[in-house]
Amino acid sequence: MALSHKLLDLKARAQRGARILVETCAGLQSGEKALVLCNPETRDVADYVLAECREVTDQVRHEEIEPLTIHGSAPPPHIGPAMLWADAVFCLTK
């Protein structure tokens, strides 16, 4: 398979995965609020999820934060209120 076909296949699979995450796993509905949280390293993945969220609802927020130093540590202070605002939160972080 040529490189361009492999890249197109990878993109299609990423879009499908994001659609499953948004529609099936989260069950996001029209009018609901979605927050997509990512790190600079996971921004490419977040872009797919953001696009799928925007297909479902116009109430979508995106926050990019630096990776946390310890797994399970609290996010920056402004993230808590954003998470409370949302009906669905997608934490695509490392």
DSSP file with accessible surface (Angstrom, degrees, kcal/mol):
  #  RESIDUE AA STRUCTURE BP1 BP2  ACC     N-H-->O    O-->H-N    N-H-->O    O-->H-N    TCO  KAPPA ALPHA  PHI   PSI    X-CA   Y-CA   Z-CA
    1    1 A M              0   0  155      0, 0.0     5,-0.0     0, 0.0     0, 0.0   0.000 360.0 360.0 360.0 132.7    0.0    0.0    0.0
    2    2 A A     >  -     0   0   57      1,-0.1     4,-2.1     4,-0.0     3,-0.3  -0.276 360.0-112.0 -66.8 155.9    1.4    3.4   -0.9
    3    3 A L  H  > S+     0   0  126      1,-0.2     4,-2.5     2,-0.2     5,-0.2   0.891 116.7  54.1 -57.9 -41.3    2.2    5.9    1.8
    4    4 A S  H  > S+     0   0   72      1,-0.2     4,-2.1     2,-0.2    -1,-0.2   0.892 109.1  48.8 -64.1 -36.6   -0.6    8.3    0.8
    5    5 A H  H  > S+     0   0  116     -3,-0.3     4,-2.4     2,-0.2    -1,-0.2   0.889 110.2  51.4 -69.1 -37.7   -3.1    5.4    1.1
    6    6 A K  H  X S+     0   0  116     -4,-2.1     4,-2.5     2,-0.2    -2,-0.2   0.910 110.6  48.5 -64.9 -41.1   -1.8    4.4    4.5
    7    7 A L  H  X S+     0   0  101     -4,-2.5     4,-2.5     2,-0.2    -2,-0.2   0.904 111.7  48.8 -66.3 -40.7   -2.1    8.0    5.7
    8    8 A L  H  X S+     0   0  114     -4,-2.1     4,-2.5     2,-0.2    -2,-0.2   0.909 112.3  49.2 -64.3 -40.1   -5.7    8.3    4.4
    9    9 A D  H  X S+     0   0   75     -4,-2.4     4,-2.4     2,-0.2    -2,-0.2   0.918 111.0  49.7 -65.3 -41.8   -6.5    4.9    6.0
   10   10 A L  H  X S+     0   0  104     -4,-2.5     4,-2.4     2,-0.2    -2,-0.2   0.924 111.5  49.0 -62.8 -42.3   -5.0    6.1    9.3
   11   11 A K  H  X S+     0   0  103     -4,-2.5     4,-2.5     1,-0.2    -2,-0.2   0.928 111.2  49.5 -63.5 -44.3   -7.0    9.4    9.2
   12   12 A A  H  X S+     0   0   50     -4,-2.5     4,-2.4     1,-0.2    -1,-0.2   0.899 111.6  49.1 -63.2 -39.5  -10.2    7.5    8.4
   13   13 A R  H  X S+     0   0  163     -4,-2.4     4,-2.6     2,-0.2    -1,-0.2   0.895 110.7  50.3 -67.5 -38.4   -9.6    5.2   11.4
   14   14 A A  H  X S+     0   0   34     -4,-2.4     4,-2.5     2,-0.2    -2,-0.2   0.921 111.2  48.7 -65.5 -41.9   -8.9    8.1   13.7
   15   15 A Q  H  X S+     0   0   72     -4,-2.5     4,-2.4     2,-0.2    -2,-0.2   0.925 112.3  48.7 -63.5 -42.5  -12.1    9.8   12.6
   16   16 A R  H  X S+     0   0  159     -4,-2.4     4,-2.5     2,-0.2    -2,-0.2   0.923 111.4  49.8 -64.0 -43.2  -14.1    6.6   13.1
   17   17 A G  H  X S+     0   0   39     -4,-2.6     4,-2.5     1,-0.2    -2,-0.2   0.916 111.0  49.1 -62.3 -41.6  -12.5    6.1   16.6
   18   18 A A  H  X S+     0   0    6     -4,-2.5     4,-2.6     2,-0.2     5,-0.2   0.909 110.1  51.8 -65.1 -39.8  -13.3    9.7   17.6
   19   19 A R  H  X>S+     0   0   97     -4,-2.4     4,-3.0     2,-0.2     5,-0.6   0.927 110.5  48.0 -62.8 -43.4  -16.9    9.3   16.4
   20   20 A I  I  X>S+     0   0   64     -4,-2.5     5,-2.4     1,-0.2     4,-1.6   0.929 112.0  50.3 -63.1 -43.8  -17.3    6.1   18.5
   21   21 A L  I  <>S+     0   0   59     -4,-2.5     5,-2.2     3,-0.2     6,-0.3   0.937 118.7  37.2 -59.4 -46.3  -15.8    7.8   21.5
   22   22 A V  I  <5S+     0   0    0     -4,-2.6     6,-2.4     3,-0.2     5,-0.2   0.945 128.3  29.3 -74.6 -49.1  -18.2   10.8   21.2
   23   23 A E  I  <5S+     0   0   93     -4,-3.0    -3,-0.2    -5,-0.2    -2,-0.2   0.895 132.5  24.7 -84.9 -40.3  -21.4    9.2   20.0
   24   24 A T  I  <<S+     0   0  107     -4,-1.6    -3,-0.2    -5,-0.6    -4,-0.1   0.930 127.5  36.0 -93.3 -54.7  -21.3    5.7   21.6
   25   25 A C  I   <S+     0   0   94     -5,-2.4    -3,-0.2     1,-0.2    -4,-0.2   0.949 134.4  24.3 -68.1 -49.7  -19.0    5.9   24.6
   26   26 A A  S   <S-     0   0   45     -5,-2.2    -1,-0.2    -6,-0.3    -3,-0.2   0.739  89.6-145.1 -87.2 -25.0  -20.0    9.4   25.8
   27   27 A G        -     0   0   25     -6,-0.3    -4,-0.2    -5,-0.2    -3,-0.1   0.843  24.9-168.5  62.8  33.9  -23.4    9.4   24.2
   28   28 A L        -     0   0    6     -6,-2.4     2,-0.3     1,-0.1    -1,-0.2  -0.306   2.9-161.5 -59.8 133.9  -23.1   13.1   23.5
   29   29 A Q    >   -     0   0  118     -3,-0.1     3,-2.2     1,-0.1    27,-0.1  -0.816  29.4 -82.0-117.2 159.2  -26.4   14.7   22.4
   30   30 A S  T 3  S+     0   0  103     -2,-0.3    27,-0.2     1,-0.3     3,-0.1  -0.284 117.4  23.7 -56.3 135.4  -27.3   17.9   20.6
   31   31 A G  T 3  S+     0   0   42      1,-0.3    -1,-0.3    25,-0.2     2,-0.1   0.229  96.0 118.5  89.7 -15.5  -27.4   20.8   23.1
   32   32 A E    <   -     0   0   65     -3,-2.2    27,-0.5    24,-0.1     2,-0.4  -0.430  65.2-117.1 -79.9 163.1  -25.1   19.1   25.5
   33   33 A K  E     -a   59   0A  60     52,-0.1    54,-2.4    -2,-0.1    55,-1.9  -0.861  27.2-166.6-106.8 133.4  -21.8   20.7   26.5
   34   34 A A  E     -ab  60  88A   0     25,-2.6    27,-2.8    -2,-0.4     2,-0.5  -0.956   7.3-163.4-122.5 138.5  -18.4   19.0   25.7
   35   35 A L  E     -ab  61  89A   0     53,-2.5    55,-3.1    -2,-0.4     2,-0.6  -0.983   4.1-163.1-117.4 129.0  -15.0   19.8   27.0
   36   36 A V  E     -ab  62  90A   0     25,-2.5    27,-2.4    -2,-0.5     2,-0.4  -0.964  10.0-170.9-113.5 116.8  -11.9   18.4   25.2
   37   37 A L  E     +ab  63  91A   8     53,-3.3    55,-3.2    -2,-0.6     2,-0.3  -0.910  16.1 154.3-110.4 131.8   -8.8   18.5   27.4
   38   38 A C  E     -ab  64  92A   0     25,-2.1    27,-2.9    -2,-0.4    55,-0.2  -0.907  36.7-123.1-146.5 173.9   -5.4   17.7   25.9
   39   39 A N    >   -     0   0    1     53,-0.8     3,-1.3    -2,-0.3     4,-0.5  -0.750  43.1-100.9-108.2 165.7   -1.6   18.3   26.1
   40   40 A P  G >  S+     0   0   50      0, 0.0     3,-1.0     0, 0.0     4,-0.3   0.888 125.0  55.3 -54.4 -35.4    0.5   19.6   23.3
   41   41 A E  G 3  S+     0   0  109      1,-0.2     3,-0.2     2,-0.1     4,-0.1   0.701 112.3  40.9 -71.6 -21.3    1.6   16.0   22.6
   42   42 A T  G <> S+     0   0   19     -3,-1.3     4,-2.3     1,-0.1     3,-0.3   0.267  80.8 108.1-110.3  12.0   -2.0   14.8   22.2
   43   43 A R  H <> S+     0   0   86     -3,-1.0     4,-2.3    -4,-0.5     5,-0.2   0.862  74.2  57.8 -59.9 -39.0   -3.4   17.8   20.2
   44   44 A D  H  > S+     0   0  123     -4,-0.3     4,-1.0     1,-0.2    -1,-0.2   0.925 109.9  44.0 -59.7 -42.6   -3.6   15.8   17.0
   45   45 A V  H >> S+     0   0   83     -3,-0.3     4,-1.8     1,-0.2     3,-0.6   0.924 110.9  55.1 -66.7 -42.7   -5.9   13.3   18.6
   46   46 A A  H 3X S+     0   0    0     -4,-2.3     4,-3.3     1,-0.2     5,-0.2   0.866  99.6  61.3 -59.6 -35.8   -7.9   16.1   20.3
   47   47 A D  H 3X S+     0   0   67     -4,-2.3     4,-2.1     1,-0.2    -1,-0.2   0.887 104.2  48.7 -60.5 -38.1   -8.5   17.7   16.9
   48   48 A Y  H <X S+     0   0   70     -4,-1.0     4,-2.0    -3,-0.6    -1,-0.2   0.926 113.6  46.1 -65.7 -44.0  -10.4   14.6   15.8
   49   49 A V  H  X S+     0   0    4     -4,-1.8     4,-2.7     2,-0.2    -2,-0.2   0.918 111.2  52.6 -66.9 -41.4  -12.5   14.5   18.9
   50   50 A L  H  X S+     0   0    3     -4,-3.3     4,-2.5     1,-0.2    -1,-0.2   0.930 108.5  50.7 -58.4 -45.0  -13.2   18.2   18.7
   51   51 A A  H  X S+     0   0   48     -4,-2.1     4,-0.9    -5,-0.2    -1,-0.2   0.916 112.0  46.6 -61.1 -42.0  -14.4   17.8   15.1
   52   52 A E  H  X S+     0   0   19     -4,-2.0     4,-0.8     1,-0.2     3,-0.5   0.899 110.8  52.0 -69.2 -38.9  -16.8   15.0   16.1
   53   53 A C  H >X S+     0   0    0     -4,-2.7     4,-2.8     1,-0.2     3,-1.1   0.923 107.3  53.3 -60.5 -42.2  -18.1   16.9   19.1
   54   54 A R  H 3< S+     0   0  144     -4,-2.5    -1,-0.2     1,-0.3    -2,-0.2   0.702 101.0  60.5 -68.8 -20.2  -18.8   19.9   16.8
   55   55 A E  H 3< S+     0   0  153     -4,-0.9    -1,-0.3    -3,-0.5    -2,-0.2   0.755 115.2  34.8 -72.2 -25.2  -20.8   17.6   14.5
   56   56 A V  H << S+     0   0   30     -3,-1.1     2,-0.3    -4,-0.8    -2,-0.2   0.836 128.5   8.7 -97.3 -42.3  -23.2   16.8   17.5
   57   57 A T     <  -     0   0    6     -4,-2.8    -1,-0.3   -27,-0.2   -27,-0.1  -0.968  50.3-140.8-143.0 154.7  -23.3   20.1   19.4
   58   58 A D  S    S+     0   0  144     -2,-0.3     2,-1.0     1,-0.1    -4,-0.1   0.422  86.5  86.9 -95.1   1.7  -22.3   23.7   19.1
   59   59 A Q  E     +a   33   0A  76    -27,-0.5   -25,-2.6    -6,-0.2     2,-0.4  -0.683  58.4 139.5-102.6  79.1  -21.3   23.9   22.8
   60   60 A V  E     -a   34   0A  24     -2,-1.0     2,-0.3   -27,-0.2   -25,-0.2  -0.984  28.6-172.0-127.3 130.4  -17.8   22.6   22.7
   61   61 A R  E     -a   35   0A  93    -27,-2.8   -25,-2.5    -2,-0.4     2,-0.4  -0.923   6.2-157.8-119.2 150.7  -14.8   23.9   24.6
   62   62 A H  E     -a   36   0A  48     -2,-0.3     2,-0.4   -27,-0.2   -25,-0.2  -0.992   8.8-178.3-129.7 133.4  -11.2   23.0   24.2
   63   63 A E  E     -a   37   0A  42    -27,-2.4   -25,-2.1    -2,-0.4     2,-0.5  -1.000   8.4-162.2-130.8 131.2   -8.4   23.4   26.8
   64   64 A E  E     +a   38   0A  80     -2,-0.4     2,-0.3   -27,-0.2   -25,-0.2  -0.969  16.6 175.4-113.9 126.2   -4.7   22.6   26.3
   65   65 A I        -     0   0   10    -27,-2.9     3,-0.1    -2,-0.5    -2,-0.0  -0.870  35.4-100.2-125.2 160.0   -2.6   22.1   29.4
   66   66 A E        -     0   0  134     -2,-0.3    27,-0.0   -27,-0.2   -27,-0.0  -0.465  56.8 -85.6 -71.8 151.0    1.0   21.1   30.0
   67   67 A P        -     0   0   45      0, 0.0     2,-0.2     0, 0.0    -1,-0.1  -0.277  46.5-114.2 -57.6 142.5    1.5   17.5   31.1
   68   68 A L        -     0   0   66     26,-0.6     3,-0.1     1,-0.1     4,-0.0  -0.514  14.7-134.1 -76.9 149.1    1.1   16.9   34.8
   69   69 A T  S    S+     0   0  140     -2,-0.2     2,-0.4     1,-0.2    -1,-0.1   0.810  89.8  36.1 -77.3 -27.5    4.2   15.8   36.6
   70   70 A I  S >  S-     0   0  115     -3,-0.0     3,-2.2     0, 0.0    -1,-0.2  -0.990  91.4-110.7-129.4 130.7    2.5   13.1   38.6
   71   71 A H  T 3  S+     0   0  192     -2,-0.4     3,-0.1     1,-0.3    -2,-0.0  -0.316 104.7  20.1 -56.2 131.0   -0.3   10.8   37.5
   72   72 A G  T 3  S+     0   0   71      1,-0.3    -1,-0.3    -4,-0.0     2,-0.1   0.406  89.4 137.9  89.6  -2.8   -3.5   11.7   39.3
   73   73 A S    <   -     0   0   44     -3,-2.2    -1,-0.3     1,-0.1    -5,-0.1  -0.372  63.7 -88.4 -74.9 158.6   -2.4   15.2   40.4
   74   74 A A        -     0   0   83     -3,-0.1    -1,-0.1     1,-0.1     0, 0.0  -0.343  41.1-122.0 -66.4 142.9   -4.9   18.0   40.1
   75   75 A P        -     0   0   50      0, 0.0     5,-0.1     0, 0.0    -1,-0.1  -0.243  50.1 -64.2 -73.9 172.6   -5.1   20.0   36.9
   76   76 A P    >>  -     0   0   41      0, 0.0     3,-2.0     0, 0.0     4,-0.7  -0.193  56.9-105.0 -55.1 152.3   -4.6   23.7   36.7
   77   77 A P  T 34 S+     0   0  123      0, 0.0     3,-0.5     0, 0.0    -3,-0.0   0.780 116.5  59.0 -55.3 -33.3   -7.2   25.7   38.7
   78   78 A H  T 3> S+     0   0   95      1,-0.2     4,-1.0     2,-0.2     0, 0.0   0.668  94.8  66.6 -73.6 -12.0   -9.1   26.9   35.6
   79   79 A I  H <> S+     0   0    0     -3,-2.0     4,-2.5     2,-0.2     5,-0.2   0.869  88.6  64.3 -77.9 -35.3   -9.8   23.4   34.4
   80   80 A G  H  X S+     0   0   30     -4,-0.7     4,-2.3    -3,-0.5     5,-0.2   0.948 104.2  44.7 -54.5 -53.1  -12.1   22.5   37.4
   81   81 A P  H  > S+     0   0   84      0, 0.0     4,-1.8     0, 0.0    -1,-0.2   0.889 112.2  53.6 -61.0 -34.9  -14.8   25.0   36.5
   82   82 A A  H  X S+     0   0    1     -4,-1.0     4,-1.3     1,-0.2    -2,-0.2   0.905 108.8  49.3 -65.1 -38.7  -14.6   24.0   32.8
   83   83 A M  H  < S+     0   0   69     -4,-2.5    -1,-0.2     1,-0.2     3,-0.2   0.893 109.8  51.0 -67.5 -38.4  -15.1   20.4   33.8
   84   84 A L  H  < S+     0   0  155     -4,-2.3    -1,-0.2    -5,-0.2    -2,-0.2   0.840 106.8  55.5 -66.9 -32.0  -18.1   21.3   35.9
   85   85 A W  H  < S+     0   0   73     -4,-1.8    -1,-0.2    -5,-0.2    -2,-0.2   0.862  97.7  81.9 -64.5 -35.7  -19.6   23.3   33.0
   86   86 A A     <  -     0   0   15     -4,-1.3   -52,-0.2    -3,-0.2     3,-0.1  -0.383  59.5-158.6 -84.0 147.8  -19.5   20.2   30.7
   87   87 A D  S    S+     0   0   92    -54,-2.4     2,-0.4     1,-0.3   -53,-0.2   0.745  92.8  27.3 -83.0 -31.8  -21.9   17.3   30.3
   88   88 A A  E    S-b   34   0A  14    -55,-1.9   -53,-2.5     2,-0.0     2,-0.5  -1.000  71.0-164.0-133.9 133.8  -19.1   15.2   28.8
   89   89 A V  E     -b   35   0A  53     -2,-0.4     2,-0.7   -55,-0.2   -53,-0.2  -0.976   3.1-163.5-121.5 126.1  -15.3   15.6   29.4
   90   90 A F  E     -b   36   0A  13    -55,-3.1   -53,-3.3    -2,-0.5     2,-1.0  -0.923   5.8-166.3-109.7 106.4  -12.7   14.1   27.1
   91   91 A C  E     +b   37   0A  68     -2,-0.7     2,-1.0   -55,-0.2   -53,-0.2  -0.790  13.4 171.7 -97.1  93.7   -9.3   14.0   28.9
   92   92 A L  E     +b   38   0A  32    -55,-3.2   -53,-0.8    -2,-1.0     2,-0.3  -0.569  33.1 131.0-101.2  65.2   -6.9   13.2   26.1
   93   93 A T              0   0   60     -2,-1.0    -2,-0.1   -55,-0.2   -27,-0.0  -0.794 360.0 360.0-120.8 160.5   -3.8   13.8   28.2
   94   94 A K              0   0  168     -2,-0.3   -26,-0.6   -23,-0.0   -52,-0.0  -0.739 360.0 360.0 -98.6 360.0   -0.5   12.0   29.0
